[in-house]
């Protein structure tokens, strides 16, 4: 049997022309790095970096029943959203575990856009159709292949993008969006969102190759004075880990519930709508909460914790495992996220991570590991 060819974003040829190192990411041919992970990471923390995130999916729910559909489908309370506002949420299984985490945008009355993860696109679309397909007056459209999504991230991102648009970007608050003219394209969605822990914007443009390449080039011309760099999945991962943002298949999955993942603040059990997973989470809450929780670890001794490494007590009893781990480029220390029983979650609790068959001391520390300074 022949292997399924990798999917390509409209910017694939652009990445290859830039000599990006390409990898298979969830069935997509994506850049993992260009000039090097550390340089790209630091560009985002200190200046500006740009990511092609067109592999993400987009589902639109439209019609008089769309709010009811969103309220059943997602754990956050969409009734509180204003037009032009977005929020973090998740689709859950009946057990209160994750189908996927998403960002929901309210485009207008009775019109919502759900941005979903790349590796779960087909599953998510099927889940949406299965969950709300019978609800009246709601049209489900999979627009995943219609947009090139470019993320411009970092403290100088506003300076770069402002050169390319007449829209006053300073008026867009975090997790809000608007439409404007960008690089000569009309009606571009400009969202103040991202997955790096820094200020930044994500723009949605038509996904044809020529348009995508031209806009990409104009962004880099506008950012040249700020040391702008193209960034790959490697830096995207280290940036989100420092900021303790969940990644599907690591910190969240269909075997991990909302409370275990410390994402209860986005789960509105008090909203009237009976969303999928609500009753299971109420049962967990009434039974005293989860038995394990996600914690941040600082590796005290020499060693780098990697995904899947066992977490043990100091006497060697296995109590959990690392979900994500890496050196922190910004903090100059080795960090990790891991699930452990609740009794080991207090700050400064000493544990060990098994690295190359050797126990390496670690301690529980506050998350996020890194938080940008507020202006």
Backbone torsions as a table, in degrees:
resi	resn	phi	psi	omega
1	UNK	NA	137.6	179.0
2	UNK	-80.3	146.6	179.9
3	UNK	-75.1	148.6	176.6
4	UNK	-68.3	127.1	-179.7
5	UNK	-65.0	148.0	179.2
6	UNK	-66.5	142.5	173.8
7	UNK	-74.3	153.0	-179.6
8	UNK	-129.2	138.0	172.1
9	UNK	-78.0	168.8	-179.9
10	UNK	-65.1	-14.4	-178.4
11	UNK	-99.5	9.5	-174.9
12	UNK	-57.6	-46.0	-179.5
13	UNK	-64.7	-33.8	177.1
14	UNK	-63.5	-44.9	178.7
15	UNK	-61.8	-42.3	-178.5
16	UNK	-68.1	-35.7	177.0
17	UNK	-65.4	-28.0	178.2
18	UNK	-85.2	5.2	179.1
19	UNK	62.7	33.3	176.5
20	UNK	-65.7	146.7	171.4
21	UNK	-81.1	118.9	-173.9
22	UNK	-102.0	144.8	179.7
23	UNK	-138.8	161.8	172.9
24	UNK	-80.8	114.5	178.3
25	UNK	-123.7	102.9	179.2
26	UNK	58.0	33.9	179.6
27	UNK	88.1	5.7	179.7
28	UNK	-113.0	143.9	174.9
29	UNK	-87.5	101.1	-169.7
30	UNK	-126.2	150.7	177.4
31	UNK	-75.6	127.5	176.6
32	UNK	-93.1	-31.3	173.1
33	UNK	-163.5	159.3	178.0
34	UNK	-115.9	-77.8	-177.3
35	UNK	-88.9	-10.7	-178.4
36	UNK	131.4	142.5	-173.3
37	UNK	-58.4	-46.1	-175.5
38	UNK	-64.4	-43.6	179.6
39	UNK	-63.2	-41.3	-179.2
40	UNK	-68.5	-42.8	177.1
41	UNK	-58.5	-49.2	-178.4
42	UNK	-66.2	-31.9	176.9
43	UNK	-60.4	-41.8	-179.5
44	UNK	-71.3	-40.7	-178.9
45	UNK	-69.2	-33.5	-170.8
46	UNK	-112.9	-19.5	-176.2
47	UNK	-142.0	-100.7	179.6
48	UNK	-157.2	137.9	175.2
49	UNK	-134.6	157.7	-175.3
50	UNK	-128.4	134.8	-179.1
51	UNK	-121.6	141.0	166.5
52	UNK	-88.2	112.5	179.4
53	UNK	-118.6	32.1	-178.0
54	UNK	-69.4	-12.2	177.6
55	UNK	-74.1	-13.9	175.4
56	UNK	-64.7	154.9	-178.9
57	UNK	-102.2	160.8	-178.0
58	UNK	-138.0	119.7	177.5
59	UNK	-117.3	126.7	178.3
60	UNK	-105.6	132.8	173.3
61	UNK	-113.5	122.0	-174.1
62	UNK	-136.7	145.2	176.5
63	UNK	126.8	167.9	-175.9
64	UNK	-57.8	-24.4	-179.7
65	UNK	-97.3	8.9	-171.4
66	UNK	-67.0	-37.8	178.6
67	UNK	-63.6	-44.6	178.0
68	UNK	-60.2	-38.2	-180.0
69	UNK	-65.9	-45.7	179.0
70	UNK	-62.7	-40.3	-178.7
71	UNK	-66.0	-32.4	176.6
72	UNK	-75.9	-34.9	-172.4
73	UNK	-80.1	-35.9	-170.3
74	UNK	-118.2	152.4	-172.2
75	UNK	-82.7	-24.1	178.7
76	UNK	-79.6	171.5	-175.8
77	UNK	-101.1	99.2	-176.8
78	UNK	-72.9	-14.0	179.5
79	UNK	-67.6	-17.9	-179.7
80	UNK	-86.6	-11.5	-177.5
81	UNK	-73.5	140.4	170.6
82	UNK	-97.1	161.0	175.5
83	UNK	-60.1	130.2	-177.4
84	UNK	90.2	8.2	-179.9
85	UNK	-115.2	150.5	178.7
86	UNK	-128.5	159.3	170.4
87	UNK	-151.3	161.8	178.5
88	UNK	-80.5	141.0	179.2
89	UNK	-157.0	-168.7	178.7
90	UNK	-157.2	150.2	167.2
91	UNK	-93.2	133.2	-175.3
92	UNK	-118.5	155.7	170.5
93	UNK	-79.5	168.9	175.6
94	UNK	-59.2	-20.3	179.6
95	UNK	-85.7	-0.5	-179.8
96	UNK	83.1	12.7	175.6
97	UNK	-96.9	177.5	-167.8
98	UNK	-93.9	126.8	162.5
99	UNK	-80.1	-44.4	176.6
100	UNK	-174.4	153.5	168.8
101	UNK	-97.0	148.8	-170.0
102	UNK	-142.2	167.7	166.0
103	UNK	-117.4	125.8	-179.3
104	UNK	-102.6	130.2	177.4
105	UNK	-115.2	133.8	173.6
106	UNK	-93.8	104.5	-175.7
107	UNK	-75.4	-41.7	176.9
108	UNK	-165.7	-178.4	175.8
109	UNK	-60.0	131.7	178.4
110	UNK	63.7	33.2	-179.2
111	UNK	-152.7	114.2	-175.0
112	UNK	-130.6	145.9	175.7
113	UNK	-118.2	125.2	177.7
114	UNK	-107.6	118.2	177.1
115	UNK	-94.0	123.1	-172.7
116	UNK	-117.4	168.2	-176.7
117	UNK	-78.6	153.3	-175.1
118	UNK	-66.1	-45.7	-174.2
119	UNK	-71.3	-11.0	-177.1
120	UNK	-119.3	16.7	-171.9
121	UNK	-55.8	-56.9	-176.2
122	UNK	-62.9	-42.5	179.4
123	UNK	-60.7	-43.3	-177.9
124	UNK	-65.1	-45.1	-179.8
125	UNK	-61.6	-42.8	178.2
126	UNK	-63.2	-40.2	179.3
127	UNK	-63.7	-42.2	178.8
128	UNK	-61.9	-47.2	-179.0
129	UNK	-63.7	-39.9	-179.5
130	UNK	-67.9	-38.8	-173.5
131	UNK	-78.6	-40.1	-174.3
132	UNK	-122.2	10.1	-177.6
133	UNK	-60.6	-27.4	-178.6
134	UNK	-91.8	-3.8	-178.8
135	UNK	-75.0	139.2	-175.0
136	UNK	-73.8	153.3	169.5
137	UNK	59.1	34.9	175.9
138	UNK	-131.3	123.1	178.3
139	UNK	-102.4	128.7	-179.1
140	UNK	-105.8	122.3	178.6
141	UNK	-124.8	128.7	175.6
142	UNK	-92.8	103.1	-178.3
143	UNK	-102.2	20.9	-172.0
144	UNK	-57.2	-34.0	-176.0
145	UNK	-96.2	6.4	-176.1
146	UNK	-90.4	-18.5	-173.2
147	UNK	-119.2	140.5	158.8
148	UNK	-92.2	123.4	-178.2
149	UNK	-110.0	118.6	-178.1
150	UNK	-115.8	127.0	179.6
151	UNK	-103.5	120.0	177.7
152	UNK	-107.6	111.9	-166.8
153	UNK	-127.9	143.8	176.4
154	UNK	125.3	166.0	-175.9
155	UNK	-61.0	-23.0	178.1
156	UNK	-99.1	8.4	-178.3
157	UNK	-61.2	-38.4	-179.6
158	UNK	-66.1	-35.5	179.5
159	UNK	-66.5	-37.3	-179.9
160	UNK	-70.0	-54.6	-174.8
161	UNK	-66.3	-31.6	-178.7
162	UNK	-61.7	-28.3	177.5
163	UNK	-65.7	-22.3	-171.7
164	UNK	-105.8	3.2	-176.8
165	UNK	-144.9	150.2	174.0
166	UNK	-85.2	-13.1	179.1
167	UNK	-66.6	133.4	177.4
168	UNK	-76.7	99.2	-174.4
169	UNK	-66.7	-22.9	-179.1
170	UNK	-66.6	-17.6	-179.6
171	UNK	-86.7	-8.3	179.1
172	UNK	-88.9	116.6	179.9
173	UNK	-80.7	164.0	177.6
174	UNK	-57.2	132.5	-177.5
175	UNK	63.8	34.2	167.4
176	UNK	-125.2	167.1	-178.3
177	UNK	-152.4	165.3	176.9
178	UNK	-150.7	179.1	174.5
179	UNK	-115.0	142.0	179.6
180	UNK	-161.5	179.3	176.9
181	UNK	-90.1	125.5	-179.8
182	UNK	-130.2	124.8	177.6
183	UNK	50.3	40.1	177.0
184	UNK	84.4	-5.8	177.7
185	UNK	-93.4	133.6	179.1
186	UNK	-89.5	156.9	172.8
187	UNK	57.4	42.4	175.4
188	UNK	-86.7	132.9	174.9
189	UNK	-78.0	125.8	-179.1
190	UNK	-118.9	111.0	-177.1
191	UNK	-114.2	137.0	176.4
192	UNK	-90.2	74.9	-176.6
193	UNK	-138.1	171.5	178.3
194	UNK	171.1	-179.8	-172.8
195	UNK	-136.1	38.5	-174.5
196	UNK	-126.7	-12.7	-174.5
197	UNK	84.8	-0.4	177.1
198	UNK	-108.9	166.8	169.3
199	UNK	-61.9	150.6	179.2
200	UNK	174.5	175.8	-177.0
201	UNK	-134.5	151.6	170.8
202	UNK	-124.2	129.0	-179.5
203	UNK	-115.4	147.4	-177.0
204	UNK	-118.3	114.8	-177.4
205	UNK	-126.1	164.6	178.1
206	UNK	-56.9	144.7	-168.7
207	UNK	-90.0	16.3	177.2
208	UNK	-74.7	152.3	-169.3
209	UNK	-64.8	-43.9	-175.7
210	UNK	-65.7	-45.7	179.6
211	UNK	-63.2	-44.9	-178.6
212	UNK	-61.2	-44.7	-179.2
213	UNK	-64.6	-41.0	-179.7
214	UNK	-64.3	-45.4	-179.7
215	UNK	-64.4	-42.5	176.9
216	UNK	-55.3	-46.6	-178.9
217	UNK	-65.4	-37.7	179.3
218	UNK	-67.9	-35.9	176.7
219	UNK	-61.8	-43.3	-177.7
220	UNK	-71.6	-32.6	175.0
221	UNK	-65.9	-40.1	179.5
222	UNK	-68.5	-28.0	-175.9
223	UNK	-98.1	1.6	-175.4
224	UNK	-56.6	-40.6	-177.9
225	UNK	-68.4	-16.5	-179.0
226	UNK	-102.6	9.4	179.2
227	UNK	70.2	33.5	-176.7
228	UNK	-58.4	142.1	178.1
229	UNK	-132.0	143.9	167.1
230	UNK	-72.5	141.5	-174.7
231	UNK	-127.3	144.9	-178.0
232	UNK	-107.5	-172.4	-176.4
233	UNK	-64.9	-27.4	179.5
234	UNK	-61.7	-50.8	178.8
235	UNK	-68.2	-35.4	177.2
236	UNK	-58.2	-38.6	-179.6
237	UNK	-72.8	-43.5	-179.3
238	UNK	-68.8	-34.3	177.9
239	UNK	-66.3	-46.4	-177.8
240	UNK	-70.2	-31.7	178.2
241	UNK	-66.7	-45.6	176.6
242	UNK	-57.1	-34.2	-178.7
243	UNK	-90.6	4.5	176.8
244	UNK	55.5	43.1	176.0
245	UNK	-93.7	135.0	-174.7
246	UNK	-69.1	145.9	174.0
247	UNK	-122.3	128.6	-179.3
248	UNK	-61.7	138.0	-176.1
249	UNK	89.3	-6.3	178.8
250	UNK	-123.6	-82.0	-179.5
251	UNK	-79.2	-23.0	179.0
252	UNK	-133.1	146.7	178.3
253	UNK	-168.4	-176.2	179.5
254	UNK	-79.2	6.2	173.6
255	UNK	-112.3	3.1	-177.3
256	UNK	-121.5	130.6	-179.6
257	UNK	-95.3	169.9	-172.7
258	UNK	-59.2	-42.2	-177.1
259	UNK	-71.3	-36.8	176.0
260	UNK	-59.8	-37.9	-176.0
261	UNK	-83.4	3.8	-179.4
262	UNK	60.0	34.4	-179.8
263	UNK	-113.5	20.2	-179.7
264	UNK	-61.0	-25.0	-178.4
265	UNK	-67.1	-18.9	177.7
266	UNK	-96.5	-1.3	-176.1
267	UNK	-105.6	111.8	-172.8
268	UNK	-98.2	84.7	179.5
269	UNK	-66.8	-18.2	-178.0
270	UNK	-88.2	-2.4	177.5
271	UNK	-73.5	150.4	-173.9
272	UNK	-64.9	-34.8	-174.8
273	UNK	-64.2	139.2	-179.9
274	UNK	-91.1	77.3	-176.1
275	UNK	-71.9	156.7	180.0
276	UNK	-60.2	126.9	-180.0
277	UNK	97.6	-11.0	-174.6
278	UNK	-61.1	-48.6	-175.4
279	UNK	-65.7	-36.6	178.3
280	UNK	-64.3	-40.1	179.6
281	UNK	-69.5	-35.5	176.1
282	UNK	-63.8	-39.3	177.9
283	UNK	-63.5	-44.2	177.6
284	UNK	-61.3	-44.8	-179.9
285	UNK	-62.1	-44.9	-178.4
286	UNK	-68.9	-21.3	179.2
287	UNK	-89.6	7.7	175.9
288	UNK	103.9	5.1	176.5
289	UNK	95.8	-176.2	-175.6
290	UNK	-73.0	159.4	179.5
291	UNK	-89.8	-19.4	177.7
292	UNK	-135.7	160.7	179.0
293	UNK	-146.8	158.4	177.0
294	UNK	-79.7	132.7	178.5
295	UNK	-130.6	160.2	171.3
296	UNK	-92.9	138.9	178.2
297	UNK	-122.5	137.7	167.6
298	UNK	-106.4	126.8	-179.2
299	UNK	-80.2	113.2	-172.1
300	UNK	-78.5	-41.6	179.2
301	UNK	-92.9	177.2	-176.2
302	UNK	-71.4	126.1	178.5
303	UNK	151.8	151.8	-179.9
304	UNK	-112.2	119.4	176.5
305	UNK	-77.3	134.2	178.2
306	UNK	-120.3	162.4	-178.5
307	UNK	-53.1	131.5	176.6
308	UNK	90.3	-8.6	179.0
309	UNK	-67.1	140.5	179.7
310	UNK	-67.6	143.2	170.2
311	UNK	-107.1	132.2	-176.8
312	UNK	-129.3	165.9	167.0
313	UNK	-72.5	171.4	-179.5
314	UNK	-67.0	-19.4	177.3
315	UNK	-94.1	6.4	170.6
316	UNK	100.5	1.3	178.8
317	UNK	-76.2	124.7	179.8
318	UNK	-70.2	126.9	-178.6
319	UNK	-123.4	-8.4	-179.3
320	UNK	178.3	-164.8	177.6
321	UNK	-150.2	156.5	178.8
322	UNK	-73.0	133.4	175.4
323	UNK	-95.4	-34.5	176.0
324	UNK	-150.0	138.1	177.8
325	UNK	-154.2	147.0	179.8
326	UNK	-174.1	164.9	168.1
327	UNK	-66.4	140.3	174.5
328	UNK	-87.6	114.3	-179.5
329	UNK	-63.2	-39.6	-176.2
330	UNK	-75.6	-42.9	-171.7
331	UNK	-93.7	-9.8	178.5
332	UNK	58.2	42.7	173.9
333	UNK	-149.2	165.4	179.8
334	UNK	-92.7	130.5	-174.5
335	UNK	-129.4	163.4	178.5
336	UNK	-159.6	157.4	167.7
337	UNK	-110.9	142.5	-176.4
338	UNK	-154.0	152.5	172.7
339	UNK	-95.7	129.0	177.6
340	UNK	-139.2	158.7	175.0
341	UNK	-57.5	149.7	-174.2
342	UNK	-54.0	-34.2	-176.4
343	UNK	-68.8	-10.8	177.8
344	UNK	-105.4	14.6	-172.6
345	UNK	-95.4	-6.1	-179.6
346	UNK	-64.4	143.3	179.7
347	UNK	-57.2	142.1	179.6
348	UNK	74.6	3.7	173.2
349	UNK	-60.3	131.4	-179.3
350	UNK	-91.4	130.8	175.6
351	UNK	-135.6	-173.4	175.1
352	UNK	-135.5	151.8	172.4
353	UNK	-115.4	131.2	179.8
354	UNK	-81.0	110.1	-178.4
355	UNK	-118.8	117.3	-176.3
356	UNK	52.3	46.6	176.4
357	UNK	68.1	12.3	178.9
358	UNK	-120.2	136.9	176.3
359	UNK	-73.0	129.0	179.0
360	UNK	-121.6	125.2	-174.4
361	UNK	-64.4	143.5	176.2
362	UNK	-145.6	164.6	176.6
363	UNK	-138.7	152.7	178.7
364	UNK	-75.8	129.0	-178.0
365	UNK	-129.5	163.4	179.9
366	UNK	-65.6	151.0	171.5
367	UNK	-122.1	152.0	0.3
368	UNK	-68.5	152.7	178.1
369	UNK	-63.7	-36.4	-178.7
370	UNK	-128.6	137.1	175.0
371	UNK	-138.2	126.4	-176.6
372	UNK	-66.8	148.0	178.7
373	UNK	-68.6	137.1	177.2
374	UNK	-77.3	142.5	179.0
375	UNK	-72.2	NA	NA
